[in-house]
């Protein structure tokens, strides 16, 4: 008997975002670089299946053709590409301005920049508690929200103090800083707040999170940003 297919949080996340990402890409077989594709390859398999010439760049990228195990800052783009995707990778980079400069240099004139990001500055305590109440009872070391819940409880301090200290210690850039770095180098076409946590929550969908945002119960901490290089 064939074992059941188990959807991971990454599968849910990428599957939800893919239609939106693809809608902003130039037509295949355009050349696309994904920054921060992660160990599963991010959107690269979907891009390849759709006829794109795709490359994934990440220190933990798969060890397969079409991937480069390095930081984007060290990756050499040998000829400009038609589109760049950066999904939840920019808030981690060491030098945001350097990465933004390199993205601009890597794109052809008119090239597309498609970014999904997280506004750490909007992750307030009501939003955190809403998320923590919806986490699975099964321990999962890959679930970053479970790690935050445990670390906050163990800290014994207020949420804002805990999160602010964590962000400083880990060099996390705010969404405001990310958008400023991008806006000074690209022409923004779309900037929209979006649900961000649903894939990590137990029995919670994108629609569920959006409904909580709409009622004011939580804040929208996801950002979708589309721009072009001119």
C-alpha positions in Angstrom: 0.0 0.0 0.0 1.3 3.5 -0.9 2.0 5.5 2.3 0.0 8.7 2.6 1.6 12.0 1.5 2.3 14.1 4.5 2.3 17.9 3.8 5.0 19.7 5.7 4.9 23.4 6.8 7.3 24.2 3.9 5.0 22.5 1.4 2.0 24.5 2.7 3.9 27.7 2.6 5.4 27.3 -0.8 2.2 25.9 -2.3 0.2 28.9 -1.0 2.7 31.4 -2.3 3.5 29.9 -5.7 0.5 31.1 -7.7 1.2 34.7 -6.5 4.9 34.4 -7.2 4.4 33.0 -10.7 1.8 35.7 -11.6 4.6 38.3 -11.2 7.3 36.4 -13.2 8.1 37.2 -16.8 7.2 34.4 -19.2 9.3 31.2 -19.3 12.0 30.4 -20.2 13.2 33.5 -18.3 16.3 33.3 -16.1 15.4 33.4 -12.4 17.6 33.4 -9.2 16.0 32.5 -5.9 17.9 34.0 -2.9 17.6 31.8 0.2 16.0 28.7 -1.3 16.7 26.7 1.8 17.5 22.9 2.0 14.4 21.9 0.1 15.1 24.1 -2.9 12.3 26.7 -2.4 10.5 27.6 -5.6 13.3 26.2 -7.8 11.6 22.8 -8.5 8.4 24.6 -9.4 10.2 27.1 -11.6 12.0 24.3 -13.5 8.8 22.4 -14.0 7.2 25.6 -15.4 10.0 26.0 -17.9 12.1 28.6 -16.3 15.9 28.6 -16.1 16.2 28.7 -12.4 19.1 28.8 -9.9 18.8 28.6 -6.1 21.4 30.2 -3.8 21.6 29.4 -0.1 24.3 28.1 2.2 22.0 25.1 2.9 20.8 24.6 -0.7 20.4 21.0 -2.0 23.6 19.5 -3.4 22.2 19.2 -6.9 22.7 20.9 -10.2 21.0 24.3 -10.3 21.8 25.1 -6.7 24.7 27.0 -5.2 25.7 26.5 -1.5 26.8 30.0 -0.7 25.5 33.3 0.5 24.1 35.5 -2.2 26.8 38.1 -1.3 29.4 35.6 -2.5 27.5 34.3 -5.6 28.8 35.5 -8.9 26.0 36.3 -11.4 27.7 35.8 -14.7 25.0 37.4 -16.8 22.0 39.5 -15.6 18.8 37.5 -14.9 15.2 38.4 -15.7 13.8 37.9 -12.2 14.9 37.5 -8.6 12.9 35.9 -5.8 13.7 36.5 -2.2 11.4 34.7 0.2 11.9 35.5 3.9 15.6 35.8 3.4 16.4 39.5 3.5 15.6 40.0 7.1 18.5 37.6 7.9 21.3 39.1 5.8 24.3 40.7 7.4 24.5 43.8 5.1 21.1 44.7 3.7 22.4 47.5 1.5 25.1 45.3 0.0 22.5 42.6 -0.9 20.2 45.2 -2.4 23.0 46.6 -4.5 23.9 43.1 -5.7 20.3 42.3 -6.5 20.0 45.5 -8.6 23.3 44.6 -10.4 22.1 41.1 -11.1 18.9 42.1 -12.9 18.4 43.1 -16.5 16.7 46.5 -17.0 13.0 46.0 -16.3 13.8 42.8 -14.4 11.3 41.7 -11.8 12.0 41.5 -8.0 9.6 39.4 -6.0 10.0 39.5 -2.3 8.1 37.9 0.6 9.1 39.3 4.0 8.3 39.4 7.7 7.7 42.6 9.7 9.3 41.7 13.0 8.3 45.1 14.4 4.6 44.2 14.0 4.9 40.8 15.9 3.2 42.1 19.1 2.1 40.1 22.1 -1.5 39.5 21.0 -0.3 38.2 17.7 2.3 36.0 19.4 -0.3 34.5 21.9 -2.8 33.9 19.0 0.0 31.9 17.2 1.1 30.0 20.3 -2.4 29.0 21.2 -2.6 27.3 17.7 0.7 25.3 17.8 0.6 21.6 17.7 1.0 19.7 21.0 3.7 17.6 19.3 7.2 18.9 19.8 8.8 19.9 16.5 12.3 21.3 16.6 11.8 22.7 13.0 8.9 24.9 14.1 10.4 28.3 14.8 7.2 29.5 16.6 7.5 26.6 19.1 11.1 27.7 19.8 10.0 31.3 20.4 7.2 30.2 22.7 9.5 28.1 24.8 12.3 30.7 24.9 9.9 33.5 25.8 8.3 31.5 28.6 11.7 30.6 29.9 12.9 34.2 29.8 10.2 35.2 32.3 10.1 38.7 30.8 7.7 40.8 28.7 7.2 39.7 25.1 8.4 43.1 23.6 11.6 42.9 25.6 12.2 39.2 24.7 11.5 39.8 21.0 13.6 43.0 20.8 16.6 41.4 22.4 16.3 38.3 20.1 16.1 40.5 17.0 19.1 42.6 18.0 21.2 39.5 18.9 20.3 37.9 15.6 20.7 41.0 13.4 17.1 40.8 12.2 16.1 43.7 9.9 12.7 45.3 10.2 10.3 45.4 7.3 10.7 49.2 7.3 14.4 48.9 6.8 14.0 46.3 4.1 11.5 48.3 2.1 13.7 51.4 2.4 16.6 49.5 1.0 14.6 48.2 -1.9 12.7 51.4 -2.7 15.9 53.3 -3.2 17.0 50.9 -5.9 13.9 49.6 -7.5 10.5 50.8 -8.6 7.9 49.3 -6.3 4.8 48.0 -8.0 3.0 46.3 -5.1 3.5 46.3 -1.4 0.8 44.4 0.5 0.4 43.1 4.1 -0.3 39.4 4.3 -0.7 36.4 6.7 2.6 34.9 7.6 2.2 32.3 10.3 -0.5 29.9 9.1 1.9 27.2 7.7 3.4 26.7 11.2 0.1 26.4 13.0 -2.0 23.4 13.7 -5.3 23.3 11.7 -5.0 27.0 10.7 -5.2 28.1 7.2 -4.2 31.3 5.3 -7.9 32.2 5.4 -8.1 31.7 9.1 -5.2 34.0 9.7 -6.6 36.6 7.3 -9.9 36.6 9.2 -8.1 37.3 12.5 -6.2 40.1 10.8 -9.5 41.6 9.4 -11.1 41.6 12.8 -8.1 43.3 14.4 -7.4 40.3 16.6 -3.8 40.1 15.3 -1.5 42.1 13.0 -0.5 41.2 9.5 3.2 40.7 9.7 3.8 39.3 6.2 4.8 41.6 3.4 4.6 40.9 -0.3 6.7 43.2 -2.4 6.9 43.4 -6.2 9.2 45.8 -8.0 11.2 46.2 -11.2 14.7 47.4 -11.8 14.8 50.5 -14.0 
